[in-house]
Amino acid sequence: MTNLILCGGSGTRLWPLSRTLMPKQFIKLFENQSLFQLTVKRNHLLCEKQYIVSNSEQYFLALDQLEEMQFTKNSFLLEPVGRNTAPAIALVCFDMSTEEIVLVSPSDHLIKNQEAYHKVIKHAEKLASSGYLVTFGITPTYAETGYGYIEADDENVRAFHEKPSESTAQRYVDAGNYYWNSGIFCFKAGIFLEELKTYSPDIYKTSKIAYTKSKSIVKQQISNDEHMIRITHEDMINIPANSIDYAVMEKSKKVKVVASDINWSDMGSFDALYDELEGDIHGNKSLSTPNPQIENISNNAYNNLIISEKLVTTIDVEDLIIVDTADALLISKKGSGQKIKDVVNVLKERDSELVNIHQTAHRPWGTYTILEDTPGYKIKRIEVKPGKRLSLQKHFHRNEHWIVVSGTATVTVENTVKLVRPNESTYIKMGEIHRLENNGKIPIVLIEAQVGEYTGEDDIVRIEDDFQRIN
């Protein structure tokens, strides 16, 4: 059995903690582990291998966290643009034997009852072996309006239902044969593709074309145990976007549901995160990432969630969500998490980078932190991992000055290559081709000062790149 891990999505309901380039599944929320890492660990004992679907930015986040766990037998499908779950699953299934059993799991769910989880997966595996498409229905514990529901007659699916009103959700819970739709599935790769071809032939056809072209052109062998498939933007955009539920599960006659009482949460809101954290005697709960736990101070304050890297004091307030990052602050009443999407939409209309990236950005070669960003200049702290290098590049609108703080940098500027050691610096004029690399065994830390009329991150022309990124 192969675990197909879906890493798409940006977790907008957890903004400003979650951003497009650092979505919630990669944030280390639980004992210095991310939801992605917990997903890998949870399914490792059940599956012989894993296949990860992501975009190119999330690929490097996933790879770093897999290396932390010392997991090396991985396969990747990189999507240039998301087309929802049905095409993503189809592209991976084309790369497998038709008899391979696939366990599809989102990367951002929390499941705490491991024993019960293992039992339902084993049962689903048996049903999948018999030719069924299996979905997992979470036994509801309250009338949730934010989930879709599955109406069942024992293991037979009667119908899928959209997110209901509160009264309808309560009726579902009272009926006893309705389950939350978990978004977890299990089936043979060949059976899924047959049903996709029957009920969504356009997705099947265009996905097969995209996979076939990627296999002959851009499939890469990372190591003896790993490989990666990149789909071109043109081929991906030709695939109709649709979810597995709409494309297949709601139409197929081969669907079974396994009731799953596994202490599950999709971690889709700060209220859900609050429920999973431990608090003080007044119900106040705190989370400090990436720093150790900070002892916040509360005075006549109750049932608040505080996420911050610095000390926060609360006085005479209750039922608040306070999320403080380096560049944004969210204060909300608990229960209003759905409205965070509205804030994100406003930021998108403003073309704000606050939607996409934190003040510290993760790159395949390391990280950079923006220390100051003012019209005319920008100052960054850059850290480059051992054995990594930035792309060979140039800029049209800025000059750069690099000052090495620790480590030894190998710097290329036009046709000159030189070593730059701690407390030494180098200067790159606007338009000059340059590269920074770390050939040493410790990280390089440097301060970069950019000066120019425009210092946006899109002022970059990559001439050569180890990570095959486009401009």
C-alpha atoms as one frame of an Amber mdcrd trajectory, in Angstrom:
protein
   0.000   0.000   0.000   1.210   3.492  -0.930   0.382   6.600   1.086  -0.507
   9.426  -1.301  -0.072  12.634   0.719  -1.794  15.748  -0.596   0.142  18.881
   0.372  -1.847  21.520  -1.472  -3.680  24.406   0.132  -2.557  27.461   2.046
  -4.627  27.199   5.230  -6.126  30.683   4.936  -8.289  30.250   8.043  -5.067
  30.059  10.052  -3.674  33.343   8.687  -1.387  35.082   9.690   0.257  31.950
  11.104  -0.255  30.085   7.833   0.881  31.623   4.525   0.977  30.395   0.946
   4.717  29.677   1.132   4.511  28.270   4.687   1.079  26.648   4.979  -0.291
  25.136   8.170   0.760  21.563   7.369   4.446  22.520   7.633   4.232  24.663
  10.776   5.535  22.802  13.828   2.531  23.012  16.114   2.828  19.874  18.227
   6.014  19.059  20.159   8.198  20.492  17.375   6.461  18.363  14.753   4.351
  19.543  11.834   1.046  18.051  10.749   2.840  16.848   7.608   5.439  15.007
   9.697   2.736  13.495  11.891   0.925  12.297   8.751   4.079  10.620   7.432
   4.810   9.018  10.782   1.218   7.828  11.270   1.063   6.057   7.909   4.635
   4.783   7.788   3.727   1.667   9.756   0.834   0.914   7.400   2.330   1.710
   3.990   5.478   0.509   2.267   6.086   3.836   0.523   4.742   7.350   0.147
   3.976   9.593  -2.805   3.773  13.319  -2.097   1.848  15.789  -4.231   2.833
  19.437  -3.881   3.855  22.550  -5.733   7.533  23.355  -6.163   7.741  25.612
  -3.080   6.117  23.049  -0.806   8.318  20.321  -2.261  11.381  21.804  -0.588
   9.558  22.227   2.724   8.454  18.593   2.553  11.931  17.394   1.594  13.539
  19.234   4.526  11.074  17.791   7.011  11.432  14.284   5.592  15.215  14.576
   5.934  14.741  15.567   9.589  12.828  12.315  10.052  15.422  10.355   8.043
  12.801   9.224   5.528  14.481   8.745   2.161  12.178   6.492   0.101   9.896
   9.166  -1.317   8.259   9.970  -4.646   7.012  13.413  -5.625   4.541  14.843
  -8.088   5.068  18.593  -8.570   2.120  20.613  -9.832   2.755  24.060 -11.330
  -0.832  25.024 -10.493  -3.449  23.274  -8.377  -6.395  21.651 -10.170  -7.998
  20.120  -7.057  -7.802  16.556  -5.790  -9.157  14.460  -8.674  -6.377  15.372
 -11.158  -3.683  15.155  -8.465  -4.741  11.639  -7.500  -5.125  10.574 -11.129
  -1.618  11.704 -12.070  -0.132   9.651  -9.238  -2.274   6.603 -10.019  -1.023
   6.642 -13.617   2.467   6.196 -12.172   1.505   3.003 -10.290   0.569  -0.580
 -10.937  -3.183  -0.938 -11.403  -3.237  -3.350  -8.436  -1.448  -0.989  -6.058
  -3.627   0.032  -3.126  -3.502   3.764  -2.501  -4.230   5.442   0.828  -5.006
   9.104   0.074  -4.479  11.351   3.067  -4.415  15.143   3.424  -1.230  16.425
   5.026  -2.918  18.804   7.469  -5.114  16.543   9.600  -4.569  15.540  13.219
  -5.507  12.004  14.307  -4.851  11.134  17.929  -6.342   7.629  18.337  -3.644
   5.678  16.528  -4.938   2.242  17.508  -8.423   2.917  16.142  -6.903   4.512
  13.044  -4.837   1.434  12.268  -7.929  -0.765  12.584 -10.052   1.271  10.167
  -7.205   1.493   7.645  -6.724  -2.272   7.704 -10.455  -2.769   7.188 -10.466
  -0.256   4.329  -7.505  -2.047   2.746  -9.552  -5.258   2.616 -12.481  -3.469
   0.988 -10.127  -1.816  -1.510  -8.624  -5.210  -2.351 -12.139  -6.340  -3.283
 -12.495  -3.507  -5.804 -14.232  -0.798  -3.779 -13.496   2.896  -3.487 -13.394
   3.493   0.247 -14.052   6.768   2.007 -13.681   7.349   5.741 -16.613   8.812
   7.651 -15.763  10.493  10.937 -18.269   9.777  13.705 -19.619  13.283  14.477
 -19.392  14.542  18.043 -21.434  17.715  17.505 -23.406  19.535  14.801 -20.561
  20.962  12.703 -21.572  23.216   9.791 -18.096  23.461   8.291 -17.885  19.858
   7.028 -19.624  17.904   4.317 -21.543  14.824   5.468 -21.845  11.234   4.227
 -25.209   9.526   4.629 -24.715   5.786   5.039 -26.569   2.517   5.348 -24.014
   0.443   7.228 -20.996   0.522   4.831 -23.041   1.513   1.803 -23.096   5.191
   0.877 -26.547   6.628   0.340 -25.531  10.172  -0.481 -22.958  12.907  -0.014
 -24.259  16.174   1.458 -22.825  19.675   1.254 -21.988  21.737   4.340 -25.363
  22.074   6.120 -27.099  24.728   8.164 -26.918  24.353  11.937 -30.397  22.823
  12.197 -29.687  20.382   9.367 -26.349  19.426  10.912 -28.099  18.696  14.206
 -30.608  16.521  12.376 -27.743  14.601  10.782 -26.102  13.990  14.151 -29.380
  12.901  15.750 -30.067  10.447  12.911 -26.943   8.436  13.737 -26.128   7.354
  10.176 -24.384  10.521   8.992 -20.628  11.037   9.119 -18.262  13.930   8.585
 -16.490  13.628   5.241 -12.820  13.260   6.199 -11.240  13.580   2.757  -9.319
  10.313   3.328  -9.702   7.534   0.739  -8.435   4.044  -0.061  -8.650   2.126
  -3.360  -6.712   0.315  -6.050  -5.067   2.701  -8.478  -6.607   0.919 -11.452
 -10.135   0.927 -10.021  -9.959   4.672  -9.356  -8.768   5.360 -12.900 -11.534
   3.166 -14.359 -14.190   5.055 -12.409 -12.620   8.404 -13.298 -12.666   7.439
 -16.980 -16.340   6.482 -16.691 -17.649   9.490 -14.766 -15.140  12.272 -15.565
 -13.599  11.323 -18.930 -12.205  14.808 -19.583 -10.151  14.716 -16.388  -8.997
  11.174 -17.175  -7.945  12.019 -20.733  -6.115  15.274 -19.989  -4.438  13.835
 -16.885  -3.174  10.871 -18.889  -1.777  13.195 -21.553  -0.046  15.315 -18.896
   1.419  12.268 -17.164   2.624  10.667 -20.405   4.375  13.861 -21.512   5.948
  14.374 -18.093   7.228  10.803 -18.018   8.986  11.147 -21.348  10.316  14.666
 -20.804  10.765  15.741 -17.202  10.671  12.688 -14.989  13.764  12.697 -12.777
  15.430  10.039 -10.714  16.449  11.632  -7.411  18.089   8.478  -6.069  17.675
   4.719  -6.335  14.606   4.900  -4.099  13.133   8.265  -5.089  11.779   9.910
  -8.186   9.954  13.086  -9.095   7.492  13.969 -11.835   7.020  17.584 -12.927
   3.931  18.514 -14.884   4.243  21.471 -17.254   2.025  24.496 -16.657   0.390
  24.123 -20.066  -0.483  20.465 -19.508  -1.726  21.079 -15.968  -3.957  24.002
 -16.885  -5.595  21.844 -19.590  -6.914  19.465 -16.912 -10.404  20.419 -15.634
 -10.293  21.297 -11.940 -12.500  19.123  -9.748 -12.465  17.315  -6.426 -12.427
  13.545  -6.096 -15.849  13.775  -4.426 -17.545  15.516  -7.363 -15.564  13.762
 -10.091 -15.885  10.175  -8.838 -17.115   9.399  -5.328 -20.595  10.945  -5.638
 -21.200   9.117  -8.947 -19.560   5.722  -8.573 -21.524   2.605  -7.590 -18.420
   1.061  -6.020 -18.139   3.319  -2.959 -18.011   2.067   0.627 -17.707   4.106
   3.817 -15.826   3.012   6.920 -17.074   4.576  10.151 -14.039   6.051  11.904
 -14.006   7.097  15.542 -10.333   8.101  15.520 -10.215  11.451  17.381  -9.834
  13.388  14.137  -9.525  17.095  13.383  -8.880  18.814  10.076  -7.196  21.679
  11.984  -9.113  24.084   9.807  -9.431  26.939  12.282  -7.897  28.502  15.362
 -10.841  27.146  17.351  -9.822  23.629  16.297  -6.227  24.366  17.291  -7.413
  25.723  20.667  -9.200  22.417  21.314  -5.956  20.471  20.875  -3.727  22.525
  23.196  -3.330  22.343  26.953  -4.241  25.415  28.969  -4.105  26.941  32.421
  -6.841  26.669  35.056  -8.669  29.590  33.427  -8.729  27.997  29.984  -6.060
  30.246  28.480  -3.871  28.436  25.966  -0.599  29.538  24.384   1.601  28.460
  21.504   5.022  29.872  20.716   6.598  28.933  17.398   9.445  28.392  16.855
  10.630  29.516  20.308  10.063  27.517  23.512   6.845  28.072  25.402   6.540
  31.616  26.760   4.723  32.111  30.069   2.135  34.730  29.187   0.448  36.739
  31.937  -3.331  36.851  32.357  -5.355  38.863  34.843  -9.059  38.092  35.023
  -8.755  36.644  31.502 -10.411  33.402  30.424 -10.442  30.928  27.512  -8.099
  32.870  25.234  -5.769  31.456  22.579  -2.455  33.304  22.281   0.101  32.551
  19.548   3.168  34.744  19.742   6.951  34.669  19.978   6.911  37.376  22.627
   5.234  37.894  25.985   1.540  38.730  25.764  -0.521  39.981  28.710  -4.319
  39.818  28.762  -6.554  41.686  31.232 -10.337  41.443  31.639 -10.881  39.696
  28.298 -12.200  36.280  27.346 -12.779  34.023  24.331 -10.219  35.825  22.178
  -7.852  34.562  19.509  -4.620  36.565  19.453  -2.082  35.655  16.784   1.026
  37.836  16.664   3.633  37.297  13.948   6.577  39.477  12.963   4.555  41.356
  10.345   0.864  40.926  11.213  -1.440  40.800  14.244  -4.842  39.084  14.378
  -7.332  39.678  17.194 -10.641  37.873  16.888 -13.459  36.483  18.958 -13.472
  32.694  19.122 -16.011  31.256  16.746 -15.358  33.905  14.094 -12.622  31.968
  12.316 -14.567  31.691   9.059 -14.264  35.473   8.653 -10.466  35.260   8.461
 -10.873  34.253   4.819 -12.535  37.622   4.225  -9.439  39.357   5.591  -7.211
  37.280   3.334  -9.367  38.207   0.335  -8.936  41.906   1.154  -5.168  41.429
   1.328  -5.222  39.641  -2.032  -7.123  42.553  -3.559  -4.375  44.835  -2.236
  -1.777  42.526  -3.793  -0.190  42.193  -0.354   2.749  39.852   0.240   1.332
  39.215   3.740  -0.809  36.496   2.177   2.126  34.687   0.649   5.157  34.871
   2.868   6.396  35.446   6.402   9.128  37.890   7.320  11.357  34.805   7.399
  11.063  32.918   4.117  12.178  29.335   3.527  13.996  28.523   0.331  15.505
  25.247  -0.953  18.968  26.586  -0.123  18.115  27.983   3.336  16.230  31.032
   4.656  16.140  34.797   4.494  14.665  37.236   7.003  13.695  40.775   6.069
  15.135  43.069   8.718  14.023  46.326   7.107  12.111  47.170   3.948  11.937
  50.851   3.031  11.509  52.578  -0.346  14.983  52.675  -1.857  16.564  49.877
   0.159  15.979  46.511   1.855  18.105  44.684   4.443  18.038  40.890   4.849
  19.639  38.233   6.994  20.459  35.276   4.726  21.388  31.750   5.847  22.660
  29.199   3.310  22.798  25.516   4.222  26.033  23.524   3.723  26.369  22.185
   0.206  23.700  24.497  -1.199  23.897  27.479  -3.530  21.588  30.158  -4.846
  20.768  30.396  -8.518  23.105  32.095 -10.963  21.159  35.328 -11.373  21.020
  39.038 -12.038  18.809  41.995 -11.109  17.709  44.978 -13.199  16.727  47.438
 -10.475  19.055  46.996  -7.494  22.652  46.796  -6.324  23.578  44.344  -3.539
  26.158  44.459  -0.767  26.911  41.201   1.108  28.601  41.104   4.514  29.471
  37.618   5.813  28.803  37.090   9.515  29.738  33.398   9.832  30.922  30.646
   7.518  32.841  31.093   4.285  30.972  32.066   1.133  32.024  31.271  -2.404
  30.908  34.263  -4.452  30.730  34.482  -8.230  30.406  37.925  -9.832  30.574
  37.841 -13.633  33.823  35.921 -14.399  35.372  36.317 -10.936  35.101  33.678
  -8.183  36.348  34.463  -4.687  35.990  33.406  -1.042  34.349  35.854   1.360
  35.031  35.166   5.056  33.464  36.525   8.269  33.617  40.324   8.511  34.453
  40.553   4.794  32.114  41.862   2.128  31.449  41.979  -1.591  29.482  44.285
  -3.880  27.305  43.333  -6.862  26.352  46.045  -9.300  22.954  46.200 -10.931
  22.841  43.843 -13.935  25.916  41.781 -12.969  25.548  38.010 -13.066  26.293
  36.546  -9.624  25.920  33.537  -7.355  26.380  32.690  -3.675  27.284  29.164
  -2.588  28.265  27.306   0.561  30.971  24.715  -0.025  31.688  24.400   3.690
  30.287  22.240   6.485  28.537  24.947   8.531  25.775  27.360   7.494  26.735
  30.704   5.995  25.081  33.706   7.639  25.326  37.059   5.905  23.652  40.447
   5.832  22.460  41.623   2.445  21.775  45.312   1.769  19.806  45.976  -1.420
  19.772  49.511  -2.806  17.684  50.572  -5.776  14.436  52.019  -7.042  12.744
  48.606  -6.783  13.662  45.786  -4.378  10.774  43.376  -4.943  11.420  39.631
  -4.888  10.353  39.343  -8.522  13.322  41.417  -9.740  15.357  38.327 -10.514
  16.468  36.623 -13.708  17.653  33.054 -13.088  20.259  31.941 -15.589  21.019
  28.604 -13.941  19.334  26.972 -10.946  20.003  23.716  -9.097  16.315  23.531
  -8.127  14.837  24.131 -11.593  12.811  27.125 -10.476  11.453  29.570 -13.000
  11.712  33.343 -12.631
